Amino acid sequence: MTQSPILNFVTLIAYQEGSVVSRQVIKAEAGNVTLFAFDAGQGLSEHTAPFDALAHILEGRAEIFIAGELHELQAGQAILLPANLPHALKAPEAFKMLLTMIRA
């Protein structure tokens, strides 16, 4: 019988003052699942990725820009980041996010 731990994504990662912290939960050929903790005022500059990703806000509020359009999300909400479209993230307040990238 395999033991599968129950994960609490909010407590698996902690905020760090003035930083963006990440922790990979799953890394597989088909995709990755990564936790992020953004301190207030932090962000990720505009970039693209070759695969679709789902950004799920676990705690706090996030500003997510997709192809220049602002999307304001709060805990419990998620948004698709389409492959090859530029996107960026900003933290108007500290927030935690689960990012699921699908490669297949």
N, C-alpha and C positions, 0 to 999 in steps of 0.2 A: 504494500500500500504506500503510495507517494504522499508525503507531507507537503502541502501547499500552504504557505503562510498567508494570513489575512493581512493586507496592506492598508494602512491609513495614509493616503497620499499627502494630506495636509501636514502630518507630523513627521513624514520621512525626509523633509527638507526644511531648513531654517533660513531665515533672512540673515543677511550679513550687511552691516552698515555700508552704504555707498557702493553696493555691488549687485551683480546678477550672479546667482548661484545655480548650477545645474547638477542633476543626478540622474544618470541613466538607469532605468528600471528594467527594460528589456532591450536587448540588441539581437536582431535576427536578420536573416537574409531578406525576409519579406517586409521588414520595417523596424522602427525603433519607437520606444515609449520613454520619454524623458520628462522629469519634473524640473520646473524652474521656480525660483524665488527672486523677485525683483524688488529691491528696496525703492522707496519713493524717490521719484526723479530720475530713475535709471531707465534703460531701454536697450533695444537692439536697432541699429541703423538699418536703413532700407537694404534689402538683399533679395535674392531669388533662390529657389530650391527646385531641383528637377523632379520632385515628387509632391503629390498632394499631402497636406498635413491638416490635422484637426487640433485646434487650440481650445482647450477646455479650462475656463477660469475656475479655480477651486476656492479662492479666498481673495477679497479685495476687489478692486476695479482696474481695468486695463483699457488703454487706447490702442487699437490695432488698425493700422493703415494698410489697405490692400489696393494696389494700383492708384495710390493717392487718396482714396476715399476713407474717411474716418469711421470706425465702428467702435462704439463704447460698450464694453461688456462688463458684467459684474458676476460675482460668484454664482455658479450654477449654469452659466451660459457658455456656449461654444460656437466656434465659427470655423468654416473651411478656408484654409489658405491654399488656393489652387496652384498647381505646379506651374513654374515659369512666370508667375505674376509677381512683381516686386511687392514686398510687404515689410513693415516695420512695427515695432512695439514700443509703447511708452507707459510708464507707471505714474499716473497722477497721485497714486498712493501705493503703498506696498501691496503686492499681489503675488499669488502663487498660481501656477499654470501647469497643466499636464498636456504635453505635446505628443501626438501620435502621428508618426510619419509612415505612410504606406508606400512601399517600393514596388509592389506587384499588383 
